[in-house]
């Protein structure tokens, strides 16, 4: 524990303001308004920000639409140049922005920096993509005709992001949306407004360097509550909403988008599992499980929450896991060697306590999970919890089938791989999953059609920590959206099928005759 590093209450706020000022944010903006920003490191107030009311969101969206109309005529590789400049700004600001992520979201230093690295990576990816936004040419049945696909920008892309990846999620969406010719309007989590202002300031630097072809309203930030998110979701000029958050949020947003036939990318809850086979390399599995379950204090949507261990290796593996849980350093995330920082706020703490109480009621044996005093009563540092459930005929207890956004890992033994896969799939969410095995049959089975039902299925790595090159997202209650790499860019464009007759006659398809 890191009692020695308890910080003086003024220091976090002062440092956050200094970092933002360095990015070019006017410090006067941080001193007035109704939204109180806090740091989970100490619970102290860092800033007070003005919030946008839903009515004043509309003009921002309208200006963004105007910006898109100009931006769509800029050739895509040239649009890529803006994103290249953004990547340059992010490289230059990596240490400072990573630090701000640590101060505002509570991530340990390497994870704060890693999040900014994800932003840089997606910028690089998008720059290459800006020369590849390709469609197909398709054989037509009609002589002297050509059939092809064109991909065009959509318009305004609304981005709603969560506190746990306060900057990377914007970048996954914005970098692709911008090279695809869209403008973006961002509603960040109310828990992490400062990092959003910092990113917007860095984007503005890139836009200024790019020159007049990049309109002023290409990217904007709306600081506000759910009502502002709703304004984005309901405005007819927002062509696509990419929303990351809880399944409950997705359930509120999806019908409104469907009602006006708008596009959606939903990245909602996860309840991710890993299977440790009796053939697994247990050293490797231990490291994979520990990072995925305890990293980011259990606050990734890809966090490992359920673990199924084959009965032959259960005792030896779970004993080792318990000692890893017992020795992991919980404390101030700025201190080298600390691996688990604070929960985001009081409500997250209460959620963890309630889940552990329910798990105990359901027959679980709990290791860890107690509160650690690092920086006083307004900061919520928790020792990660391991909950062993006895093998019961009734499958998984209800608490295990729900996502609690905290470092709790439920552990159960299994006998056959079929049983483990059935348990892993028997939850509402379908984001990420893993198997640790050295048996080729088991590995292939797990990633096959009869295996994991998740959007992400890994072998011999944990379920968290995805790279930007792959498409990211999940099935079922996770919402079905895909963003980031692979061909996710298509979600940010509309496809037009063009058939061109370069002949002098008009043959009709399907042999239809219509002579007038
Ligand atoms: C999230 O938790 O919201 O795979 C996204 C990962 C990260 C993204 C997580 N690259 O853990």
Boltz pocket constraint, residues with backbone or C-beta under 6 A from the ligand:
constraints:
  - pocket:
      binder: B
      contacts: [[A, 164], [A, 165], [A, 244], [A, 299], [A, 300], [A, 301], [A, 302], [A, 303], [A, 463], [A, 464], [A, 465], [A, 466], [A, 467]]
      max_distance: 6.0
